[in-house]
Amino acid sequence: MNVLGIETSCDETAVAVYDSRRGLLAHALFSQVKIHAEYGGVVPELASRDHVRKLIPLIRQVMEEAKTAPADISGIAYTAGPGLIGALLVGASVARSLAWAWDVPSVAVHHMEGHLLAPMLEPEPPQYPFVALLVSGGHTQLVRVEAVGHYETLGESLDDAAGEAFDKTAKMLGLGYPGGPALARLAEQGVRGRFAFPRPMTDRPGLDFSFSGLKTHTLTTLAATEASLQDKADVAFAFQEAVVETLIIKCRRALKQCGFQRLVVAGGVSANRLMREKLGQTARKEGYQVFFPRLEFCTDNGAMIAYAGCQRLLGGHTEPPEILSRPRWPLDELEPA
C-alpha cells in the first residue's frame, strides 16, 4: 500500500509517501519559523495562508522524489487534529479533494498518534507493548500502548505542556522564537548547582504533570539576579534540568505501574539533547529500553502521518464524505486499527 501523508496542524507544511512494503519513499517539510519569529509565536491566520501557498508544490515535489504517480497512490492520510483549525482545514481539504479526484480512500490521522508511531520508522522499531511519553509544545502525556489504537492515558499536564513551558521561559530570558531550542543552547553555558529548582508533582503519587509553578519559580529567581548573560545561562540550566528530571521520574513510575520494559519518547521536546542523554543513562542503569525518533521526525513531519495513516488504512479505516477536522481530540477516543 502506497500512502500520501499530509501534515498541516500548526506552523510546518509537511508531506511524505510511505509504502507498506518498501518503507518511507520520500518526505519534505517547509517550516514557517521565519514568518512567525517577528511575532514571538505562531499567528494562526498567517500559518493557514502559508499552508495554502506551500502544500500543492510540496506534494508535487515529494511525489516526484518518490517516483510515484497518482495512479500509484493507494490512499491519502491527513492530520485531522488536534491543532489550529484553519491550518487543519487546509490539509484536510486538499487531502479529501485529491482522494476524490484519484478515486482512493482517505483517512484522518490523530496528530499525537503520528508522533507516538514515529519511532516505528526507525531501522529497529520498538515492539508492543510500551509506555509512550508524548512531549511537545501542546502536549505532555504518558500513554500505555498495547497496539495501534489501543491507548490508555496514564497522566498528562494539568496546565502548560513541557514544550510550552520551555517557550515561555525562553521569552522571560529574552530569547528568540522558537524558544525551546534557544533555551537549550543557552543552558549549555550554565553552571550546575547555582540554583535549586523544584521537580513539580514528584513528591506525591500519580503520573500527571504541572509546569506553571516552575515558570513562576524561574521568573522569581531571575528577578533576584542582575540578569547578566551568565545569570540567564545558569537559570536556563536549572530550568531545563528540572523539567528533564521531572519527566524521567514520571516515566520510571509509569513503566513500573505497567510492568513494561520499553519506553517510547516522541514529540518536539524529544529532540532535547539533555533528555536523550539522561533517559539513555537511566535506561541502561535500570534495565529497560528507550526509543526515540530520529531528530528530523521529532518535530511535526509528514512521514509520521503517512505511516500512521497506512496502519489505519490497512486496518480498514476510511472517512465518511464530510471533512473531519478537530482542534481538540483526546487520544483515548481513537478506535483500534
C-alpha positions in Angstrom: 0.0 0.0 0.0 1.4 3.4 -1.1 0.2 6.3 1.1 0.5 10.0 0.7 0.7 11.8 4.1 -0.1 15.4 4.7 0.6 17.4 7.9 -0.6 21.0 8.4 -1.6 21.1 12.1 0.4 24.2 13.0 3.3 26.0 11.5 5.0 23.4 9.4 3.8 22.1 6.0 4.9 18.5 5.5 4.3 15.8 3.0 5.6 12.2 2.7 5.0 9.0 0.7 5.1 5.7 2.6 5.0 2.2 1.1 3.9 -0.6 3.4 6.5 -2.9 1.8 9.4 -0.6 0.9 9.1 1.9 3.8 9.4 5.6 3.5 10.0 6.7 -0.1 10.3 10.4 0.2 9.4 13.3 2.6 9.8 17.1 2.7 9.0 19.9 5.1 8.6 23.6 4.9 9.0 25.4 8.3 7.2 28.8 8.9 9.6 29.8 11.7 10.9 32.9 9.9 7.3 34.0 9.2 6.2 33.8 12.9 9.6 34.8 14.5 8.9 38.6 14.4 5.6 38.0 16.4 7.2 35.8 19.0 4.8 32.9 18.3 2.5 31.3 15.8 -0.1 33.6 14.2 -2.9 31.2 13.1 -4.1 33.1 10.1 -0.6 33.5 8.7 0.0 29.8 9.2 -3.1 28.9 7.3 -2.3 31.1 4.4 1.2 29.8 4.0 -0.1 26.2 4.0 -2.3 27.2 1.1 0.8 28.5 -0.8 3.2 25.7 0.0 1.1 22.5 0.2 0.5 21.7 -3.5 4.1 22.4 -4.6 5.4 20.3 -1.8 3.1 17.4 -2.8 4.4 17.6 -6.4 8.0 17.7 -5.1 7.6 14.6 -2.9 5.7 12.6 -5.5 8.5 13.3 -8.0 11.2 12.3 -5.5 9.3 9.1 -4.6 8.9 8.4 -8.3 5.2 8.0 -7.6 2.3 8.9 -9.9 -1.3 9.5 -8.7 -2.2 6.1 -10.1 0.4 4.5 -7.7 -1.3 6.0 -4.6 -3.5 3.6 -2.6 -4.7 6.2 0.0 -4.2 9.6 1.5 -3.7 10.3 5.1 -4.0 13.8 6.6 -3.7 15.3 10.1 -7.3 16.0 11.3 -6.4 17.2 14.8 -5.5 18.4 17.3 -4.2 21.7 16.0 -5.1 25.1 14.6 -8.5 24.7 12.9 -7.6 26.9 9.9 -4.3 25.0 9.3 -6.0 21.7 9.7 -8.7 22.6 7.2 -6.1 23.4 4.5 -4.6 19.9 4.7 -7.9 18.2 5.1 -9.5 20.0 2.1 -6.5 19.2 -0.2 -6.3 15.6 1.0 -10.0 14.9 0.5 -10.1 16.6 -2.9 -7.1 14.6 -4.1 -8.7 11.4 -2.8 -11.9 12.1 -4.6 -10.1 13.1 -7.8 -7.8 10.0 -7.7 -10.6 7.7 -6.5 -8.7 6.4 -3.5 -9.7 6.3 0.2 -8.6 8.9 2.7 -8.1 8.6 6.4 -8.0 11.2 9.2 -4.9 10.9 11.5 -4.6 12.0 15.1 -1.5 14.2 15.3 -0.3 12.7 18.5 -0.8 9.2 17.2 1.5 10.2 14.4 4.2 11.3 17.0 3.6 8.1 19.0 4.3 5.9 16.0 7.2 7.9 14.6 9.8 5.6 16.2 8.3 2.8 14.0 10.1 4.4 11.0 13.5 3.6 12.5 15.5 0.5 11.5 15.0 -1.1 14.9 11.5 -0.1 16.0 10.0 -0.8 19.4 7.9 -3.9 19.9 4.4 -3.6 21.6 3.5 -3.1 24.3 5.3 0.0 25.7 4.8 3.2 27.6 4.9 6.4 25.4 5.9 9.8 26.6 4.5 12.4 24.2 6.1 15.7 24.9 5.7 18.7 22.7 4.6 22.4 22.7 1.0 21.4 23.1 1.0 18.1 24.9 2.7 16.2 27.7 1.2 12.8 28.2 2.2 9.4 29.4 0.3 6.7 27.4 0.0 2.9 27.8 0.3 1.4 24.3 -0.8 -2.2 23.6 -1.1 -1.8 19.8 -2.0 0.7 17.2 -5.2 2.4 18.5 -5.1 0.6 21.9 -4.1 3.6 24.1 -4.7 4.4 27.7 -3.7 7.8 29.0 -1.8 7.4 32.3 -1.1 11.0 33.1 -0.9 14.4 31.4 -0.1 18.0 32.1 -2.7 19.9 34.2 -1.6 23.3 32.8 1.3 24.1 30.4 2.9 21.3 28.3 6.6 20.9 28.7 7.4 22.5 25.3 5.1 25.4 26.1 6.9 25.9 29.4 10.2 25.9 27.5 9.0 28.6 25.1 7.5 30.8 27.8 10.6 30.6 29.9 12.8 31.4 26.9 10.7 34.6 26.4 11.4 35.5 30.1 15.1 35.2 29.3 14.8 37.4 26.2 15.5 34.6 23.7 14.1 34.4 20.2 11.4 32.2 18.7 11.3 29.2 18.8 12.2 29.4 22.4 12.8 25.7 23.4 15.9 25.1 21.2 17.3 28.6 22.1 16.9 27.9 25.8 18.7 24.5 25.5 21.6 26.2 23.7 21.9 28.8 26.4 21.7 26.2 29.1 24.9 24.6 27.7 26.8 27.7 29.1 25.2 27.3 32.5 26.8 26.2 35.8 25.3 23.2 37.7 24.3 23.8 41.3 24.0 27.6 41.4 20.2 27.4 41.5 17.9 24.7 43.0 14.7 24.3 41.1 11.8 22.1 42.3 10.7 18.9 40.4 6.9 19.6 40.3 4.4 17.0 41.5 7.1 14.3 42.1 6.6 14.5 45.9 3.2 12.8 45.6 1.8 9.7 43.8 0.4 9.9 40.3 1.6 10.5 36.7 0.2 14.0 36.0 2.4 16.9 35.3 2.4 20.6 36.1 4.9 23.2 34.9 3.3 26.5 35.6 4.8 26.8 39.1 8.2 26.1 37.6 7.8 29.1 35.3 6.9 31.3 38.3 9.9 30.0 40.2 12.1 30.8 37.1 10.7 34.4 37.0 11.3 34.9 40.7 14.9 33.5 40.5 15.8 35.6 37.5 14.4 38.8 39.2 16.8 38.2 42.1 19.8 38.4 39.8 21.4 41.1 37.7 20.1 39.2 34.6 23.6 39.0 33.1 24.2 36.5 30.3 25.8 34.1 32.9 22.8 34.6 35.2 20.4 33.7 32.4 22.5 30.7 31.4 22.5 29.4 34.9 18.7 29.9 35.2 18.2 28.1 31.9 20.4 25.2 33.0 18.4 24.8 36.3 15.1 25.1 34.5 16.0 22.5 31.8 17.4 20.1 34.3 14.2 20.4 36.5 11.9 19.7 33.5 14.0 16.7 32.2 14.4 15.1 35.6 10.6 15.5 36.3 9.8 13.8 33.0 12.3 10.9 33.8 10.8 10.4 37.3 7.3 10.1 35.9 8.5 7.8 33.1 10.0 5.4 35.6 6.8 5.4 37.6 4.7 4.6 34.5 7.0 1.7 33.5 6.8 0.3 37.0 3.0 0.7 37.1 2.5 -1.0 33.7 5.2 -3.6 34.3 6.8 -2.8 30.9 10.4 -2.7 29.9 10.1 -0.4 26.8 9.7 3.4 26.7 9.0 5.5 23.6 9.7 9.2 23.7 8.3 11.3 20.9 7.2 14.9 20.1 9.2 18.1 19.6 10.8 18.0 23.0 12.2 14.5 22.4 14.9 16.2 20.4 16.3 17.8 23.6 19.9 16.6 23.9 19.9 16.5 27.7 16.7 14.5 27.9 18.1 11.9 25.4 21.3 11.6 27.3 19.7 11.3 30.8 17.0 8.9 29.7 19.6 6.8 27.9 21.7 6.6 31.1 18.7 5.8 33.3 17.5 3.1 30.9 20.9 1.4 30.8 21.2 1.6 34.6 17.7 0.2 35.3 17.5 -2.4 32.5 14.7 -1.0 30.2 14.8 0.1 26.6 14.2 3.6 25.4 13.3 4.5 21.8 13.4 8.0 20.1 12.5 9.0 16.6 15.4 10.4 14.6 15.8 14.2 15.1 14.1 15.2 11.9 11.0 13.2 12.9 10.8 14.6 16.4 9.0 17.8 15.3 5.9 17.8 13.0 6.5 15.8 9.8 4.7 14.1 7.0 6.4 10.7 7.4 4.7 10.0 10.7 1.3 10.9 9.3 1.9 8.7 6.2 2.9 5.8 8.4 0.0 6.2 10.9 -2.4 6.6 8.0 -1.0 3.4 6.3 -1.7 1.4 9.5 -5.2 2.8 9.7 -5.9 2.1 6.0 -4.5 -1.5 6.3 -7.0 -1.9 9.2 -9.9 -1.0 7.0 -10.4 2.6 8.3 -11.7 5.2 5.8 -13.5 8.5 6.2 -17.2 9.5 5.7 -18.0 12.1 3.0 -17.6 15.1 5.3 -14.3 16.7 6.0 -13.1 15.9 9.5 -11.0 18.4 11.5 -10.9 18.5 15.3 -8.8 21.2 17.0 -9.3 19.2 20.2 -9.2 15.5 20.1 -8.4 13.2 23.1 -6.1 10.3 22.1 -8.3 7.9 24.2 -11.1 8.4 21.7 -9.3 6.7 18.9 -10.6 3.3 17.7 -8.2 0.3 17.4 -6.6 0.0 14.0 
